[in-house]
Amino acid sequence: MASKTTVAVDQKLRKKIKKLSALLDIPQSAVIERAIANLEEDMIKNTNPKKKMTINNNNNNIDISKILEETTKKIWKKYPEREKNQKLLQKGSQTIDDFLLSEWITGLED
């Protein structure tokens, strides 16, 4: 369902959107939609929890990945619903909008 809305953007960005729209011969909303889809895709690709991150602190290597993994497990143990939601998001099989619509507690449920 399409709806119209107003978004405040600066003049420079407005011109870029308009230019891309004309070059691609698509509506300005489609330019924004593609940009958001690309950003979501990049965020999912660049979020690799298994990527090793270390800090060399006074000749001691601190494994940040291990610390984050242990902390995540503690939080998930304390809040199992959070674990379920984060794992759903990590799958990347649905958009953030679809996730919010299907999982967000609005207070309007029965």
WOPE-V116932 format. One record per backbone hydrogen bond with DSSP energy under -0.5 kcal/mol. CO is the residue of the C=O (numbers start at 1). NH is the residue of the N-H. E is the energy in kcal/mol with one decimal. If there is no record, write none. Layout:
CO_NH_E ; CO_NH_E
//
This chain:
7_9_-0.6 ; 10_14_-2.4 ; 11_15_-2.1 ; 12_16_-1.7 ; 13_17_-2.6 ; 14_18_-2.4 ; 15_19_-2.6 ; 16_20_-2.7 ; 17_21_-2.4 ; 18_22_-2.1 ; 19_23_-2.8 ; 20_24_-2.6 ; 21_25_-0.9 ; 21_26_-1.9 ; 27_30_-0.7 ; 27_31_-1.3 ; 28_32_-2.0 ; 29_33_-2.5 ; 30_34_-2.5 ; 31_35_-2.2 ; 32_36_-2.5 ; 33_37_-2.4 ; 34_38_-2.6 ; 35_39_-2.2 ; 36_40_-2.7 ; 37_41_-2.3 ; 38_42_-2.6 ; 39_43_-2.5 ; 40_44_-2.2 ; 41_45_-2.6 ; 42_46_-2.6 ; 43_47_-0.6 ; 44_47_-0.6 ; 46_48_-1.2 ; 47_49_-0.7 ; 48_51_-1.7 ; 53_64_-1.8 ; 53_65_-1.2 ; 55_57_-1.0 ; 55_62_-3.0 ; 56_58_-0.6 ; 57_60_-1.3 ; 59_61_-0.5 ; 60_57_-2.9 ; 60_62_-0.6 ; 61_63_-0.6 ; 62_55_-1.8 ; 62_64_-1.2 ; 63_67_-1.8 ; 64_68_-2.9 ; 65_69_-2.5 ; 66_70_-2.5 ; 67_71_-2.4 ; 68_72_-2.6 ; 69_73_-2.2 ; 70_74_-1.9 ; 71_75_-2.5 ; 72_76_-2.9 ; 73_77_-2.1 ; 74_78_-1.9 ; 75_79_-2.9 ; 79_82_-0.7 ; 79_83_-1.4 ; 80_84_-2.1 ; 81_85_-2.3 ; 82_86_-2.8 ; 83_87_-2.5 ; 84_88_-1.9 ; 85_89_-2.1 ; 86_90_-2.3 ; 87_91_-1.4 ; 88_92_-0.8 ; 89_92_-0.6 ; 95_99_-2.3 ; 96_100_-2.7 ; 97_101_-2.4 ; 98_102_-2.2 ; 99_103_-2.7 ; 100_104_-1.9 ; 104_106_-0.8
//
